[in-house]
Amino acid sequence: MAGGLGTRLRPLTYAIPKPLLPIGDRPILEILLIQLGRAGCTRAFISTGYKGDLIKSYFGDGRRFGLGLRYVDEKEPLGTAGALCLIRDELTAPFMMLNGDLLTRFDFGAFYRRHCESGADFTAAAVRHEIQIPYGVIRGNGAAIEAVVEKPVETHLVLGGIYAVSPAALAYLPAGVARVDVPELIGRIIQGGGRVMHQTIDAFWIDVAKLDDFERARQELATWDDL
C-alpha cells in the first residue's frame, strides 16, 4: 500500500511520495521489496495514489528487484484495504499485504507460513505499544479507593501494518469498489464467522510516519549489514 499523502512527513513529501523517501541509500519501499523477495515472494501489486507516477517510474516492472510488479491505481483514496476490491479476482492464493512505509526485521516468510498452517482467514502482525499515563491512577471498588498507582505504563497490541490474508477473506469486502480500512475488514470477517488471528512482531519495527520516526529509521538502518 503506497498511496498515502504522507502529510506528517511534510515538507519531505511535498516533492516525493513517502514510500520513495530514502532510508540510507534506498527508498523505504525498495527495502521492503528486497526483503519480500528474499522471503520467497515473486509477484507484488503496489497500490498508488499521491504522486504514483514517481513510484512507477522508479520501480518499473520490478525485474531488477527479482519481482514481477503491477500497479493498482486508486482514483480516490480507498483506505488501508480498499485497493483489494480492485484485484480480488486475481488473489486466488494466500497473500501478504503491507503498508509501504515500514522498516522492520520481521521474518515475512515465517509469518506467511504460520498463517497458511493456521487455517485463519486473516492474520495481523501485532506490535506491543506502551503508553504511560501521566497521572496517579485510582484502583478501587466503587467509590472506595484501594490504591493509587503513580504514572503506570499500559501495554497494548496494535496493528503493525503487516497482514496475511486467505482468499476466503475477500468475500467480506464491500461489493464493487469502496473505501474500507483494515479494522473494518477484520470486523466484517469476525461478524461473518471467519477466523482472525495475530502474530506478535518480535523484531525491530517502526512505522515511518513522522519526522522523528524517519530519523530513527535512518539510524537503525545504518546498523544493518545485509542491505
C-alpha positions in Angstrom: 0.0 0.0 0.0 1.8 3.1 -1.2 -0.9 5.7 -2.0 -1.0 7.9 1.1 -0.3 11.6 1.2 2.4 11.4 3.9 1.2 14.7 5.5 3.0 14.2 8.8 6.3 14.0 6.9 6.0 17.3 5.2 8.0 19.1 3.9 9.8 16.0 2.8 6.7 14.6 1.0 5.9 17.8 -0.9 8.3 16.6 -3.6 8.2 12.8 -3.4 5.7 10.3 -2.0 6.5 8.8 1.4 7.4 5.3 0.1 10.2 6.8 -2.0 11.8 8.6 0.9 15.4 7.3 1.2 16.4 5.4 4.3 20.1 5.3 3.8 20.7 4.6 0.1 17.3 3.2 -0.8 13.7 4.2 -0.6 11.6 2.6 2.2 9.5 0.7 -0.3 12.6 -0.7 -2.1 13.9 -2.1 1.2 10.5 -3.9 1.8 10.5 -5.3 -1.8 14.1 -6.7 -1.3 13.0 -8.3 2.0 9.9 -9.8 0.4 11.9 -11.2 -2.5 14.3 -12.9 0.0 11.3 -14.4 1.7 10.2 -16.1 -1.5 7.8 -13.5 -2.9 7.9 -13.4 -6.8 5.0 -11.1 -7.6 3.7 -7.9 -6.0 0.9 -5.3 -6.5 1.6 -1.7 -5.5 -1.4 0.4 -4.8 -0.7 4.0 -5.8 -2.3 7.4 -5.3 -0.4 10.5 -4.4 2.5 11.0 -6.9 2.0 7.5 -8.1 3.8 8.2 -11.4 7.1 8.7 -9.5 6.7 5.3 -7.8 6.0 3.6 -11.2 9.0 5.4 -12.8 11.4 4.3 -10.0 10.3 0.6 -9.7 9.3 -0.1 -13.3 8.3 -3.7 -13.9 10.2 -4.9 -10.8 12.6 -7.0 -12.8 15.7 -5.5 -11.2 14.4 -6.4 -7.8 13.6 -10.0 -8.8 9.8 -9.4 -8.6 7.0 -9.0 -11.1 5.3 -5.7 -10.2 1.9 -4.5 -11.1 0.3 -1.2 -10.1 -3.2 -0.6 -8.8 -4.3 3.0 -9.2 -6.6 4.4 -6.6 -8.6 7.1 -8.4 -9.7 8.2 -4.9 -8.4 7.1 -1.5 -9.7 3.6 -0.7 -8.4 3.3 2.8 -6.0 0.6 4.0 -7.8 -2.3 2.5 -10.0 -0.9 -0.3 -7.4 -1.5 -3.0 -8.1 -5.2 -2.6 -11.5 -4.6 -4.3 -9.7 -3.7 -7.5 -7.7 -7.0 -7.7 -9.9 -9.5 -5.7 -10.3 -11.8 -8.7 -6.5 -12.2 -9.1 -5.9 -13.1 -5.4 -6.5 -16.8 -5.6 -3.9 -18.0 -3.0 -3.0 -16.7 0.4 -1.1 -13.4 0.1 0.5 -10.7 2.3 -0.5 -7.1 2.5 1.9 -4.4 3.8 2.0 -0.7 4.5 4.6 0.8 2.2 6.3 2.9 4.9 7.6 0.3 7.4 11.1 -0.6 8.4 11.3 -3.9 10.1 13.4 -7.0 10.8 10.2 -9.1 11.0 10.5 -12.5 9.3 8.0 -12.2 6.5 8.4 -15.8 5.3 7.8 -17.3 8.7 4.8 -15.1 9.2 3.3 -16.2 5.9 3.9 -19.9 6.6 2.4 -19.7 10.1 -0.7 -18.0 8.6 -1.1 -20.8 6.0 -0.7 -23.5 8.6 -3.2 -21.9 11.0 -6.1 -22.0 8.6 -7.0 -18.4 9.5 -8.8 -16.2 7.1 -6.8 -13.2 8.2 -3.7 -12.8 10.3 -2.4 -9.4 11.6 1.2 -8.8 12.7 0.9 -7.1 16.1 3.3 -4.6 17.8 3.5 -4.2 21.6 2.8 -0.5 22.2 3.4 1.1 25.6 1.5 4.1 26.9 2.5 5.9 30.1 -0.4 7.6 31.9 1.0 10.8 33.3 -1.2 10.8 36.4 -1.9 8.7 39.5 -4.4 6.1 38.5 -7.1 5.1 41.1 -7.7 1.4 41.7 -10.7 0.5 43.8 -14.2 -0.8 44.2 -17.0 1.7 43.6 -16.2 4.9 45.4 -13.7 3.3 47.7 -10.0 3.8 46.8 -7.9 0.8 47.4 -4.7 2.0 45.8 -3.2 4.7 43.7 -0.7 3.7 41.0 1.6 6.5 40.1 2.1 7.0 36.3 1.5 3.4 35.3 2.6 2.0 31.9 0.0 0.2 29.9 0.9 -2.2 27.1 -1.4 -3.0 24.2 -1.1 -4.9 21.0 -1.6 -2.7 18.0 -1.8 -3.4 14.3 1.6 -3.4 12.7 0.7 -2.8 9.1 1.6 -6.3 8.0 -1.1 -8.8 7.2 -1.5 -12.3 5.7 -4.8 -12.9 4.0 -6.5 -16.0 2.7 -8.8 -15.7 -0.4 -11.8 -16.5 1.7 -11.4 -13.2 3.5 -12.1 -11.3 0.2 -15.7 -12.3 0.4 -16.1 -9.9 3.3 -15.1 -6.9 1.2 -17.8 -4.5 0.2 -19.4 -5.1 -3.2 -17.9 -3.2 -6.1 -15.1 -0.7 -5.3 -15.4 1.0 -2.0 -13.3 2.5 0.8 -12.6 0.1 3.6 -9.9 0.1 6.3 -8.3 -2.9 7.8 -10.1 -2.7 11.2 -13.5 -2.6 9.3 -12.5 -5.6 7.2 -11.4 -7.5 10.4 -14.7 -6.7 12.0 -16.6 -7.9 8.9 -14.7 -11.2 9.0 -15.3 -11.8 12.7 -19.0 -10.9 12.4 -19.3 -13.3 9.5 -17.9 -16.2 11.5 -14.4 -16.1 9.9 -11.2 -16.7 11.8 -8.9 -13.8 12.6 -5.6 -14.3 14.4 -2.4 -12.3 15.2 1.3 -12.9 15.5 3.4 -10.7 17.6 6.3 -8.9 16.0 9.4 -10.0 17.9 11.9 -7.9 15.9 12.7 -4.3 15.2 9.7 -2.4 13.7 8.9 1.2 13.0 6.1 2.9 11.1 7.9 5.8 9.4 5.0 8.3 9.9 6.7 11.4 11.3 10.0 13.2 11.0 11.4 11.8 14.2 10.5 8.3 13.0 12.3 9.0 9.8 15.5 9.9 11.6 15.2 6.9 13.9 14.8 4.6 10.9 17.9 6.0 9.3 19.9 5.4 12.4 18.6 1.8 12.6 19.4 1.0 9.0 22.9 2.2 9.4 23.5 -0.7 11.8 22.3 -3.3 9.2 25.0 -5.0 7.1 22.8 -7.1 4.8 21.2 -4.3 2.6 
